[in-house]
Structures are given as structure tokens and as C-alpha cells.
Amino acid sequence: MADAGAASTVQVSVRIKPSSTESIFPSAEGVVVEQVVRGHEEVTTHDGFSSIVASDCDQADAFNAIAAPLLDRLREGYSCTLLAYGQTGSGKTHSIFGPPGSLTEAALLDGSDGVPAEWGLFPRIALDLLAAGTGTLHCSAVEVYQEKAFDLLA
């Protein structure tokens, strides 16, 4: 079990989206961004992340790195929040829900291990919690865009 100080910290994970103008990859130091600016290459390293999910990882890898630790903390009795933050078009919806059209009952019936490969973090978390049968599941999905909130589950 983690120490009591870890309960009050914010854990930040990064899921890298492939880019046509930058080379972004995880390293031992953090996330390294290489880009060509005005004819010369700039390299920037961003560190301090709890987990880094590379662009070539699938949804199951993202779940194991990002959501599984949250579920462990939830089972220990802590409240948890999963927040996706980023620029429009950066892949937040893909990470949270999966690609468009993937959340279907047919996809659930075709899943080899009970979870369709394309499903994102949100449905995987819901299935995990419902399968445990240890309580009631209350969830919300809200998008804030241009200072307006939209209920994504309505």
C-alpha cells in the first residue's frame, strides 16, 4: 500500500499522440519532444509524469498504465478522478472512450477477454467496477469547450 502522503498527490500521466511535425517519444528522463523550428532542431524534455504511454501502445496498455492504478486507489477507499486535458483534436476522446463507433453491444460480444480491444479507459473502468460487484457505480462525463459544459452521457 502506498504511503499516506501519496493519497494527497496528483498523478499526471501522458499519452502521446503521433504527430507529423514533431518526434515525441518517452525516455528514461520523461517525454522528449524533437521538432524542427526555423531550420534547426529543438529538443525539449518534459518530466515528472507518473506514467507515459507511447503512441504505438494500444488501449489495454493505456488502461494498465493510467486507469489501473486509479482503480487500485479506489479499492483502498480513496476518491479518484480521471481528467483528460489537452488541445482540441489531441486524442482525449479516443483515449477515454475509444474510436467513434466502437462502443457497441456487438463489440462487447466480440471481445476475446470480455473487453473489446478498441474500447477506451472509461468503458474499461466501468466494466471492471461492475464486474467486481462491490457497490454502486455513479459516473459522469463532461466536456468543457469554450467555457460551456456538455454532458457526454446524455
C-alpha positions as CSV (number, residue, x, y, z in Angstrom):
1,M,0.0,0.0,0.0
2,A,1.3,3.5,-0.8
3,D,2.2,5.9,2.0
4,A,-0.4,8.4,3.3
5,G,1.4,11.3,1.5
6,A,0.7,9.7,-1.9
7,A,-3.0,9.8,-1.2
8,S,-3.0,13.6,-1.5
9,T,-0.8,13.9,-4.6
10,V,-1.9,14.4,-8.1
11,Q,-0.6,11.8,-10.5
12,V,-0.1,13.0,-14.1
13,S,0.1,10.6,-17.0
14,V,0.8,11.3,-20.6
15,R,-0.5,9.5,-23.7
16,I,1.5,10.6,-26.7
17,K,-0.4,11.2,-30.0
18,P,1.7,10.7,-33.2
19,S,2.5,14.0,-34.9
20,S,3.6,14.7,-38.4
21,T,5.7,17.7,-37.4
22,E,7.3,16.5,-34.2
23,S,9.0,13.4,-32.9
24,I,7.6,12.7,-29.5
25,F,8.8,9.7,-27.5
26,P,9.2,8.5,-23.9
27,S,12.6,8.2,-22.5
28,A,14.2,7.5,-19.1
29,E,14.1,11.2,-18.3
30,G,10.5,11.9,-19.3
31,V,8.8,12.9,-22.6
32,V,11.2,14.1,-25.2
33,V,10.0,16.4,-28.0
34,E,12.1,16.9,-31.1
35,Q,10.9,19.4,-33.6
36,V,12.4,21.5,-36.4
37,V,11.9,25.2,-35.8
38,R,13.1,27.8,-38.3
39,G,15.5,25.3,-39.9
40,H,17.2,23.9,-36.8
41,E,16.2,21.1,-34.5
42,E,14.9,21.8,-30.9
43,V,14.8,19.1,-28.3
44,T,12.8,19.6,-25.1
45,T,12.3,17.1,-22.3
46,H,9.3,17.2,-20.0
47,D,9.5,15.2,-16.8
48,G,7.6,14.4,-13.6
49,F,4.9,12.1,-15.0
50,S,3.5,9.1,-13.2
51,S,3.3,7.1,-16.5
52,I,4.0,7.7,-20.1
53,V,2.1,5.8,-22.8
54,A,3.7,5.8,-26.2
55,S,1.8,6.4,-29.4
56,D,2.2,2.8,-30.5
57,C,0.5,1.4,-27.4
58,D,-3.0,0.0,-27.6
59,Q,-6.0,0.9,-25.4
60,A,-5.2,-2.0,-23.0
61,D,-1.7,-0.7,-22.4
62,A,-3.1,2.8,-21.7
63,F,-5.6,1.3,-19.3
64,N,-2.9,-0.6,-17.4
65,A,-0.7,2.4,-17.1
66,I,-3.2,5.1,-16.4
67,A,-6.5,3.7,-15.1
68,A,-5.5,0.5,-13.2
69,P,-3.6,2.5,-10.5
70,L,-6.7,4.7,-10.0
71,L,-8.8,1.6,-9.6
72,D,-6.3,0.2,-7.0
73,R,-6.6,3.5,-5.1
74,L,-10.4,3.5,-5.3
75,R,-10.4,0.0,-3.8
76,E,-8.3,1.3,-1.0
77,G,-11.1,3.7,-0.2
78,Y,-9.8,6.9,-1.9
79,S,-11.8,9.1,-4.2
80,C,-10.4,9.2,-7.7
81,T,-10.8,11.5,-10.7
82,L,-9.6,10.8,-14.3
83,L,-9.3,14.1,-16.2
84,A,-8.3,14.3,-19.8
85,Y,-6.8,17.7,-20.7
86,G,-5.5,18.9,-24.0
87,Q,-5.9,20.8,-27.2
88,T,-8.8,20.1,-29.5
89,G,-8.0,17.2,-31.7
90,S,-5.3,15.8,-29.4
91,G,-6.9,12.5,-28.8
92,K,-8.7,12.9,-25.4
93,T,-12.0,11.3,-26.6
94,H,-10.1,8.5,-28.3
95,S,-8.2,7.7,-25.1
96,I,-11.3,8.0,-22.8
97,F,-13.9,6.3,-25.0
98,G,-12.2,4.7,-28.0
99,P,-12.6,5.5,-31.7
100,P,-16.0,6.6,-33.0
101,G,-18.5,3.7,-33.3
102,S,-16.5,1.3,-31.0
103,L,-18.9,1.4,-28.0
104,T,-21.5,-1.0,-29.2
105,E,-23.1,-4.1,-27.8
106,A,-21.8,-6.1,-30.8
107,A,-18.2,-5.1,-29.9
108,L,-18.7,-6.3,-26.4
109,L,-19.9,-9.7,-27.5
110,D,-16.9,-10.0,-29.9
111,G,-14.3,-9.1,-27.2
112,S,-12.0,-12.0,-26.6
113,D,-11.2,-11.3,-22.9
114,G,-14.5,-9.6,-22.2
115,V,-13.3,-6.1,-23.2
116,P,-13.2,-5.0,-26.8
117,A,-9.6,-4.0,-27.9
118,E,-10.7,-0.6,-29.1
119,W,-12.6,0.5,-26.0
120,G,-11.0,3.3,-24.1
121,L,-10.4,4.0,-20.4
122,F,-14.0,4.9,-19.4
123,P,-15.8,1.8,-20.5
124,R,-12.9,-0.4,-19.2
125,I,-13.1,1.2,-15.8
126,A,-16.9,0.8,-15.8
127,L,-16.7,-2.9,-16.7
128,D,-14.0,-3.5,-14.1
129,L,-16.1,-1.9,-11.3
130,L,-19.3,-3.6,-12.4
131,A,-17.6,-7.0,-12.6
132,A,-16.3,-6.6,-9.0
133,G,-19.9,-6.1,-7.8
134,T,-18.7,-4.2,-4.7
135,G,-21.1,-1.3,-4.8
136,T,-22.9,1.2,-6.9
137,L,-21.3,2.9,-9.9
138,H,-22.0,6.6,-10.4
139,C,-20.2,8.3,-13.2
140,S,-20.3,11.4,-15.3
141,A,-18.5,12.5,-18.5
142,V,-18.4,16.3,-19.1
143,E,-16.7,18.2,-21.8
144,V,-15.8,21.8,-21.2
145,Y,-15.4,23.6,-24.5
146,Q,-15.2,27.4,-24.9
147,E,-16.4,27.9,-21.4
148,K,-19.5,25.7,-21.9
149,A,-20.1,22.3,-20.3
150,F,-21.6,19.4,-22.3
151,D,-22.8,16.2,-20.7
152,L,-21.3,13.4,-22.9
153,L,-23.6,10.7,-21.5
154,A,-26.9,12.5,-22.2
